[in-house]
């Protein structure tokens, strides 16, 4: 069996590189759309201040984009490098969305992003606008396909294990694409990206307004950010990820862990606003419960039950026992591909094969497992409840705080009163919140999926490459160093660009002459 | 027709060819970006010269690099076993490639953000590494693929790699690394003479001529190595079932030092490909001397294509031979995805690849024209 240390190091490296990558992705998602919106205003009104805005926010977009691309390369290759068995086991299904992401989205984004920066003098205003929208479109398509891949890890639809090739193979590609978990995740994730973009623009604009610099640009940016921000933060909250959480056993387990819901309650279940869950006692102490709310959020109904952790563990135990039949049949098929009885038995039970594999943590041949080991394996399907419980709550708190910031900002904007200093200070301080929420969201989603790498199909501890510990230590150290240095450089360049500010009234003459007034206003 | 196109055998061969197309797409587009990176310290001495060199690829390298990303994705989707075995087997080498390729986007984007000469010279080195290191390592990887790599599968098809990083750095593989490096330096130089003006283009012309000559000679030398049987070779000895399940444990393969010549002996017309792999760089070398920039770049492209195609044709139907357990080698007929995935991916490719080629062509046409010191100075913030 693969050494547990190797598994933990592989997970650590993936977590480090993925979470680092996702510092840059949401801002790219949000800013690309906001740039396209600003440029649309420019082309429609001809006011050059809007072009100056696109150029200024574009500089910051570019600094961020470079690291998003650089760290994305790691993601594309890391599956093969560190998760070779995973790559073999699910490449037939999981690889396709990644490849289509390249074909449909990343090519679009990357080919046109060059023109976005270099094409101002070479293209007409309208053509450049089209280019900017194509970059935004490519960025968002990219998120769609990545989340289709990730959604399949959470809810592996449209596929089945093939004993001849010893791997999962696609049976219904449309089901993979229209996976409800993937769709919910896509909406939730891109909305979170838009919130990042909006908070970034809001915060930097607030800084300029506090300093009394670049007021015309900052005021307009503040307006667009608060409007875009309120729409996206509402979308993040209302179209939360939870909509996909009643679909599979593991998603239900994740939901139960997020809510530290040990027992199944009569519908509609109560919501634990606060409490201290304990893994060893399997209970939640000091729980403050709000009746009905959980049932309403989790099932969008008042009569559907949400299963608690104990019930889900019971179910897992049944599936492990069922999976053992599949495992036994598969071993027979490995020896004799033509064994018809074994094939029939395998076909009847193969959906639980993954559950039998959970036993490999305790014993090499799951068929030899005793009752204790089966019970242990069933309990291994429960993720770390306290970690999930708290991170989820912090994420939700961040979201509501941001919603409030956007709401107050928009209110001032709509009443055309200048934003008060305290609001500007809060907008500035709130800048890290969407990133915190996004990282915690991924943590809830992926850590909450444990012990599975593909839910119900392949346990994480079986999925790694057969590498040496020194290999992993070298790369973890290497990535940490390179990423650390690049992070410092990135932040410095961002701050430098913000300090320098926009090049107002830049090198090109305004196309319609209306910009002059704005410049005068800016000069005043 | 659709039936023929969508049967498993045809799909596998199409995807073998598409794997080649993606690698070649990567080599002819991002290849010149890497070549320019590797040439940067040698063709450009002053800051403005370096900016000229960088700005010849500035607006396009990002799109070009997607060929590499897409190559990774397509190998994952269409040849999952190859993706699993090669990337985990070449682990530390892959890490070096990633390290170099991470430096590159940042180098392009961040270099121009400060005037400080030390800042700029650091990023110049990053761009040099980002170009030269992958160009060398990709060749080393191909060399190891030709020689065979020590790996085997368990009965669960879990891949086990038995070699080390230093095992990858054997003389034959390093030789292939040199072929790859000289080839991409030629290509980068061809791009620079085509796209740049002034001293940068002049130096590129001189270095490019030498690199093209070296690429032709080294590649021909590689042919001699194969002919002498020094490079190894593998041959499938069991009957090939073209539409069988993708399970690499069901065949027998033997090491045979003349195996990489078999396809060329069986179908002599294929010899045109390696022949062009020698002639085209020679034409490019002549083009550098006679200042026919368009011809030089086309010849360089053709040379790159033929050199890569030669490797694929020599090894067909094997993709990655195992030196320790030849029977476990990955072959076109037993290492692919399922028929359904190959079909779905082919449909996606048929829809999107022409679109990609069309808009890429449009972008290059918008950017048409030479980059000079004057144009870089005049472009303000719209240049690196």
Interface residues (C-beta under 8 A of the other chain):
Chain A: X55 X59 X62 X63 X65 X66 X67 X69 X70 X71 X72 X73 X74 X76 X77 X79 X80 X81 X82 X84 X85 X87 X88 X90 X91 X92 X93 X94 X95 X96 X98 X99 X100 X101 X102 X103 X104 X106 X107 X108 X110 X111 X112 X113 X114 X115 X117 X118 X119 X120 X121 X122 X123 X162 X164 X165 X166 X167 X169 X170 X171 X173 X334 X465 X466 X467 X471 X474 X475 X478 X482 X486 X489 X493 X496 X497 X503 X507
Chain B: X58 X59 X60 X61 X62 X63 X65 X66 X68 X69 X70 X72 X73 X74 X75 X76 X77 X78 X80 X81 X83 X84 X85 X86 X87 X88 X91 X92 X94 X95 X98 X99 X101 X102 X103 X104 X105 X106 X108 X109 X110 X113 X114 X155 X156 X157 X158 X159 X160 X161 X245 X246 X247 X337 X338 X340 X341 X344 X345 X348 X349 X352 X353 X356 X359 X360 X363 X366 X367 X379 X380 X381 X382 X383
